[in-house]
Amino acid sequence: MVAYFRMLAWYNRIANERLYEKCAALDRSEYLMERRGSFGSIQRLLNHLLLGDQIWMERFEGRGLQTPPLDTLLFDDFLDLRSARVQEDARIERFFTAIDDAFLSGSFAYVNNQGMRCVDPAPVAVGHFFNHQTHHRGQVHVMLSQTSIVPPALDMHRIINP
């Protein structure tokens, strides 16, 4: 599982690079436009995705016992958000390069966004972490398809084995 999670960390970075490259081509009005789907716009959805990654990484690193509001707008400006995304993806890759089987034998206690105390086994938490990324990147992909920008290919097997 360690090798698989390392591959997902690498895939996450590449998929985000592709997605942000396409989002960078949007004009600000398209980027901010209200759309059907989670969080209502590309801007807010990308912010949520970064926030979710930061929340889980804090938990994985032994911090982050409380969960902030999931609709927190971290960055209004796309370039600032993109820079933070690059930094977070590097953090994710570094972290998962260093994990071992002992990490995966642990668990994570935290309070979720509804105030409920939770404890998740590490493999489930890490699996959710990467699944959450893929889920919301897919939603951004759909929102991009509603613009003049052609969404990028994000299929893992095409990124891993181009």
N, C-alpha and C positions, 0 to 999 in steps of 0.2 A: 504493500500500500504506500510505503514511503516514496518509492519511485513513481508511482502513479500520481500522487499529490504533487511531486516536483514537476512532473510533466504538465499538470493542470496549471501550476503557477506560471510556467513558461507560456503555455497557451493563452492564459489570461492576459499576459502582457501584449502578446502579438495581436490578439483579438481587439483589445482596447486601442492599440496603435491604429489598426485599420479603421475602427469605428470613429475615433476622434479625427482621423484624417478626413473622413467624409463629412463629419459634423463641422469641421473648420471651413468647409466650402459654403455653408449656409449663411445667408444674411441674418442679421440679428432678429429681424421680425419672424423669420421662419424658425429660428432657434427658440424663441420665446413663445411662439404661437400655441394657444390652447388646443390640445388634441385629446381624443378619447384614449384612455389607457391609464396605467398607473402614474400618479403624480402629475398628470395633465399637460406636460410639455417635455420636450427634449432636454431643456435646461434643468428642470426639476428632477427628471428621471436620472440624468447623469450625476447630479448632485447626490441623489439618494443612493445610487450605486457606490459612489465613493464613500459616503457616510457609512453604508453597510460594511464595506471592506474595512474601514477604520475601526468600527465597533468590534468586529470579529478579531481583527489583528490585536487590538488591545486585550481582548480576552485571551487570545493565544499566548500573548506575552505576559500574562499574569496580572493584568490591570482590567479596567473597564467593567466593573461590577454593575454599574447602572447603565441604562440604555437611554440616550437622548431621543427627543422626538424624531421620528423617521422622515419627516418632511422638512427637516432643517436645511436651509439653503446655505451651503458652505461658501459658495463663490457665485457672485452675480456675473462676473466677467468670464467669458469662455477661455481666454488665454490663461488666466489664473487657475481655473478649474483643470485645464489640460496639464499645466505644470504640476499641480498637486497629484493628478492621476499618474503621471510619469513617476513621480517620487514614490507614490504608494505602490505602484506595480514593482518597482525596484525593491522596496521593502518586503513585499510578498515573496518575490523570488529569493531574496537573501534568506528570509526566514525559513522557507520550505527547503532550501538547499541544506540547511543546518539541522533539520529535524531527524529524529531516529525513531526506532520502534518504541522506545520508552515514552516519547511524547504521545504517541498514538495509544498508549495504554492508560493515559490519564483521562480526566474529565474537566468540564468547565462549569462553574457555578456563576450565575448572574441573575439580575432582575431584568425581565424583558420590558418592552415599551408599554405593556399594560399593567406593570407593577407585579407581575407574577414571578416568583422565585423559580428558577430552572436549573437543572444540572444535566448537561449533555455529555455523553461519552465522546472522546476526541474524534474517532473516525466519523461519527454522525455529524458533529459540529463542523469538521473540515469538509465533509461531503456537502453539507448545506451551504457552507461558505462559497464553494465553487459553483454549486448549482444555482445559487442566488445570482451570482454574476451572469451566468449564461441566460437565465430567465429574463433579467432586465436588459441585457444587451439585445436579446431578441425583440423586446418591446421597443427599444430605440430603433432597431432595424425596421420594424413596421412603421414607426413614425417617420423615419427617413424616406420610406417608400411613398409617403404621401407628399413628398416634395419633388423638386426636379433633380435631386441628387440620387444617384443609383447607390443603394446600400452595398456595403462590401460583403464578400464571401467570408463567412465566419465558421464554416464547418470545420470541426477539429481535425478530421482526417485529411482535409485539404491544406490545413496550416501545418500539421505535423509532417505530412508526406506530400509536399507540393508537386 
